[in-house]
Amino acid sequence: MSVDTSVDPAAGETEDGPAPGTAGRLWHYLPRGNTLDDRAWHRRHRLLQWTLALHLPALALLGFALGDPPLLIGASLVGPVLGLVMGVVVTQRRLASFFVTGGLVFCSAALVVLTSGSIEAHFHFFIIIGFIALYQDWVPFLWNVAFTVLSHGIGTIWLGDLIFAHPAGQANPWLWSGIHGLGVLAACVGMVIFWRITEDEQAEKEALGRQLVTADAEIGRRRFASDMLVNLARRNQSMLYRQLDIINQLEEKEQDPDALADLFTLDHLATRVRRNAESLLVLAGEQ
């Protein structure tokens, strides 16, 4: 499992926690990001790759159904195709997620272009946020907001009425791009809150898992000690029973009172040792 747990002093974080001040307090309430283990990340990455791949034929069919020129359809699919290819080829986690995320937001832009700036097509930028949140990483989130603003503003300058279908957006592309960017940012804030809660729950589960492992190890040690005590007590008990049988036989045959008294003393000591062995069994949980 590969998790980046390094701290960044420039971002207001120290080894002992967030740095003092407003920035440090804000940093404390934000998710750390990039905390998924390799298995969980690859599972989500494959899901997003399939999501991006399914967008390609869907966008092409939509473009042909709307009567868009083949050249426009092909140009709109360049970004998503490149993001998909790089997301498959690149193995570094953060860079691969960046390319897949780029492909998905390019799909949003392609949908807007193919529908000539339809308002409904802009909703795709908000829909894709839920998928981007699966990475639980800051790079896709910040990239999504930045791309939304830049694509709307620059796209309107280059492509005219293909980004905003209404006159106000065409007249003030950067203003409306900022409005769309703020909308995406607000949606991202809600996802960040959900993301932080998810991280806290993951941390609690990991802590509980470590406690369970420690408890299992302690239980194993205690069980081993108990089994050892039982084994030792059983062996002593077996030898003491044999010793007491021999002492009883000697007592039955002995006629000398002094020797018989010594045998009685030995019998008494052996009985006390037997009781100690039985006490070990009780301590070990045996009847």
Secondary structure as GFF3:
##gff-version 3
##sequence-region A 1 287
A	DSSP	three_ten_helix	9	11	.	.	.	ID=ss1
A	DSSP	beta_strand	13	14	.	.	.	ID=ss2
A	DSSP	beta_strand	17	18	.	.	.	ID=ss3
A	DSSP	alpha_helix	22	29	.	.	.	ID=ss4
A	DSSP	alpha_helix	38	65	.	.	.	ID=ss5
A	DSSP	alpha_helix	70	89	.	.	.	ID=ss6
A	DSSP	alpha_helix	93	114	.	.	.	ID=ss7
A	DSSP	alpha_helix	119	132	.	.	.	ID=ss8
A	DSSP	three_ten_helix	133	135	.	.	.	ID=ss9
A	DSSP	alpha_helix	138	159	.	.	.	ID=ss10
A	DSSP	three_ten_helix	160	162	.	.	.	ID=ss11
A	DSSP	alpha_helix	167	171	.	.	.	ID=ss12
A	DSSP	alpha_helix	173	253	.	.	.	ID=ss13
A	DSSP	alpha_helix	257	283	.	.	.	ID=ss14
###
